[in-house]
Amino acid sequence: MSSYSIESLEQYFKVYRQSIRKPKKFWGKIAENNFTWYQKWDKVLEFDMQKAEFTWFKNAKLNITKNCIDRHLANKGDEIAIIFEPNDPKEESKSFTYNQLYAEVSKMTNVLREQGVEKGDRVCIYLPMIPELAFSILACARMGAIHSVVFGGFSANALSTRINDSDCKFLITADGGYRASKTIKLKEIADKALEKSPCVEKVFVVKRTNEEINMVEGRDLFLQPLLDEADATSIAEIMDAEDPLFILYTSGSTGTPKGMLHTTAGYMVYTAYTFKNFFNYSNGDVYWCTADIGWITGHSYILYGPLLNGATTVIFEGTPSYPTHSRFWEVIEKHQVNQFYTAPTAIRALAKEKIEFVQDYRLDSLKVIGSVGEPINEEAWHWYNDHVGNKRCPLVDTWWQTETGGIVIAAIPFVTPTKPTYASLPFPGIQPVLMDELRNEIEVNQKMGNLCIEFPWPAIARTIWGDHQRYIDTYFTTFPGKYFSGDGALRDEVGYYRITGRVDDVIIVSGHNMGTAPIEDVINEHQYVAESAIVGYPHDIKGNALYGFVVIKDAGLWRDKNNLVKEINQLIADQIGPIAKLDKIQFVNGLPKTRSGKIMRRILRKIAEGELTDFGDISTLLNPEIVEEIKENRIK
Ligand code: WT7
C-alpha cells in the first residue's frame, strides 16, 4: 500500500493531511493492509480525552507474535531475525533466523505454560541484554501474559517495588550479567528483592555468568533443562486488540514509579509503521539500536518494531567504551549495520575521545543514523553527522516517550530535510500543539510552550497500572482535553518542532528519566537528613546532572562531610540504582521557601547552573537570607 512507506515530502504532506482529516479511515487502512488478524475490528477508534479512555481496533483479535514471527516464516524463515553481540568481543556473536526464533520462543512459551503461567498473569523480567530476554518477552506476548521488564541496572528495592506494584507471580532472571569489565550479580539482587515481594511464586533462572548462586527449593528453577525438554512449536493465544501487552515503569515527578500500560493492536500497528518509515528499512538491512530492552526504546525499536517488519535486529550486551571507545564502530563494521540508533549521551562521551577511535573504522554500510532520549545539542549533532554519518546519512532526531509507545515527532529519512536540534515534523496521525501557562494555544512561531498532543494515536499508553486517576491527573488535566507530555518545545516558521526539555520536576540524565521527588524521598530517609531538594544542571556528557541541596539535622551529630556524601549516594544506589546517584551534594542550613512552604526550585536551579545573579523577586521568600549562604558555598 502506497501510504505505508512514505517516500517524498509531497507524499508525507498528503498522507499527513489524510491522517488528520480522517484518522479512523487512515489507521484502518494501515492496519488492514499490513498485519495478520484472526478477526478484524468493529470500529477503528473510540475515545474520551477527558477520561483518558482509548479503544483502538475494537473487538479485533490477533497475536502480536504471529505478526512478529510466524507470518515471516514462509518467505524469510532462513533470514536472520536477531544478531546477538556479546559484551566481550572475544566471545562469538550468535544469530537466530526467523525459523530459530520461532523455535526458541515456542519452547519458552511451552515452558511458561507448563509451569503455570496463565493469560493475564504479570511476569517480571529482570535479565541482561541476552537473547533469552527477547525470547521471554515474546513468549509472554505469545501466551497472553503481561510482561514487565525491569532494567538490569535497578537495585533490589526498585525491583521489588515494581514487582509488587503489578503483583507479578513470576520472575525471569539470570545468575548474573556482564557489563563492561564488571559482573552484575542479578540473582543475588533478585533474591534480596523477593524478600519483600511475596507475590512471586516462581523464579526462572537463565545461566549467563555460570557463577554459584543460591537456588530456593520449590521456588527457583533453571530454565535450560526445561527448555531442552520443551516442544519447539506452539500455538499463539487469541488476544483482543485491547488486551494488555506489557507494563513498563517510568519515573515521575512524584511518588512511586508509574506502570505505563500498553495494549496489543494499537501498539503493534504504530510501532511497525513508525519503524518502517523512520529507519528506511529495506529487506536484508541490518538494524542496530543500542538502547537497553529495559526501556521503551528497546521494547519498540529493538524488538517489536523491527520484528514486525521482518528485519534483522542487533541485541548488544555491552557498552560504548568497552573494551575501547571504538566498540560501536567496530560492531557496525563487523555486522555491516545499515541503520544505527543511539543516545546523545553516548555520542557526547565518544566525541570527547581521540578521533582515530571512529576514523579507523569503515562505516560506509550506514544509511540512516538516529538519536533518542533527550535533545541532541548542536555540537553532538555535528560530530555524529560528520564522523559517523559522514554527512551522507540522514540524522533522525526522534522525540517520543514511554507513554507515546513509539516515535511521534521526527524527520523521515530521505524525505524530511533535517535541521540540527529540531526533531522536525509530526508523524501521520500526530497533532502536536503548544500551550501557554494560561492554557491558550500558541499560534506564533519561535515561542516556547508546553508540548501537548490533541488527538489519540494507536500506541498511546492506556493507563497507569492500578491507578487510572493518576493517569488522568498526570497527562490529561493540566490542559483539559489534551495529552500533556511534560516537555517544552517551540515551533519554527516551517512547522518544525524543537524540544527544549522537561518543564516539570523530571530531569533527563544520560537519557534516563529521573523524577526528583523519588530521589529526595530516599535521601530524606537518612538519619541525619532533615530535607532535601534536587535540581538538574547542564553536564558535558550526561546532558544534565543531579545537584542535591541537603539540610542536615543535629549538625553536631554527623561526623564527616565526605562520609555523609558517600552514605547518601550509597542509599540512592541501594534504593533506586547507581544511575540515580547525585553528582554534587551541598549541605545547607535551609532551603529557599515561599510563605506557603514551597521550595523555590527556580533559585536552586540557577545556583546549580552557576548563574548567580538575577534571581528575580526573592522578597516573597520566607527566608531570603538563605540564598546568599547557598550561593557562597555552592559546589563548582
Ligand atoms: C523523555 C521521555 C522515548 C525513548 C527514550 C526515553 C526526552 C526523548 C527526545 C528527543 C528531546 C527527548 C523527553 C521525553 N526525550 N527523546 N529526541 N529530543 N527530548 O523515554 O524515558 O519515557 O523519556 O525523554 O524529555 O519526555 P522516556
Boltz pocket constraint, residues with backbone or C-beta under 6 A from the ligand:
constraints:
  - pocket:
      binder: B
      contacts: [[A, 250], [A, 296], [A, 297], [A, 371], [A, 372], [A, 373], [A, 374], [A, 375], [A, 376], [A, 397], [A, 398], [A, 399], [A, 400], [A, 401], [A, 402], [A, 403], [A, 423], [A, 485], [A, 486], [A, 487], [A, 499], [A, 501], [A, 502], [A, 508], [A, 511], [A, 512], [A, 513]]
      max_distance: 6.0
